[in-house]
């Protein structure tokens, strides 16, 4: 229980420290941005003052101003001064330029043609007149125009004669509209407002219209002085409803928090006050402290996350040490179990090795048996063709015997040319017999080596030589549409030859007893494979099914086979990566068997 209390207390301390640190960082960020904006605005005011401050002094040195003050009753001279002031106002971009004598009476002005002209009006109550008259130099003042009611900056300078005496004052009024257009609400600061205050704390420039001409002094003792009210005629100068809350931790002496209540509601600000140059003005940038709250919440969340991470790390380490102790205790037990399990696995491994060797031996025996079965099928085909082979051999032997006897008689008669012709016939018959025997020897030989690229035409040629040796039907029409170009495929020529011999033998047996027996051999293909078609016009397959490829299935007599030929042929083609299919012909009577093999280029 004590550990839990300690954790809770530590969490509260962490959250409090995060809250305070977040406030310090938040106020510092807001103050820094406020100071940057204050510096920018201060430079704007300094630039405006530097632009207009020397202008009244230059105007005061104009000879026409001195002549007009010395001769105020000369209408022509007054008119000339009025027009000159119009040109001056246009050049400097001011709203009003006017000339006053020592009593404050305006004797010439650029607005002499307007109804609200300054000519004939006295402005001796204006501080800019009194200051210029007393100092003999320049003066700057801000006020609302008593005639126009428009805010403006008044720049004035004394006009002196050649003896050094002061005989009047010239004033230039610049409206603050252009200046105020540059005093935007700071775009970089969310929820920020700005006011420019005079020495009495009255706002005459503000980012919010409802804060203009308001009393920001916070003085609750009484009304503002008369001089201040004369500066802003016909303005209420209502005090702002605000309360100072003190200086937050981490900010400079020019910053302080305050709460302002207005029509939009109550809001808390960080106020940064900066004095403006050459004037008794002060710039106050007020930034909402809502950002500080979010910064504090962010620090609190970060502190909570850090505390949680450290707590989890501590719990993890404590649990890790506990588990390490448990693992150390269980180590010996585990080692013993591992040793026992290892012994069991070794025994199982030996048994698996024995089983693998037994299975490999069985697979090898199966492969040897399959090879023997294929070879037996070859020999069975040769046995079935033995009768035809005897016939093919007896015919040339009988012919050789007859040619030999005739040659002996012709030799006794001295007919050597006839003897030579008979011997040539005997040699040709012997060559035919040798080629036939060679084909049978090649067919009976076992296949050796892996599959390679072979010409399918050669396999068909060899199979035809073997099959035609047993052809007993002279009416048989055997059509072999041999391609002119090589038909290279993937296979073993001896095995393909065995399959073709089997298919051709079946076709010959199927057309026995058929009128106009015909067996056709064609080769076609596509870019991926070759197809060799063997067709006959016999009775066709029973039910046109895959049953003919099953072992021991046959429609022939026992003397003609055991029904293993097609089964073995399909196994051979499948082993070469091809397909062997059979079906009844669609264009007439008979069956069609198709050998499909992968296509290969000659260089492969």
Helices and strands as residue ranges (DSSP letters): H 2-60, H 63-70, H 75-92, E 96-101, E 106-109, H 127-135, E 138-144, E 151-160, E 166-175, H 177-181, E 192-197, E 203-206, G 209-211, E 214-215, H 226-231, E 238-239, E 242-246, E 255-262, E 265-275, E 282-288, H 290-384, H 386-413, H 416-444, E 452-455, H 456-468, E 477-480, E 488-491, H 493-510, E 518-525, E 529-536, G 542-544, G 546-549, G 558-560, H 565-575, E 579-584, E 591-598
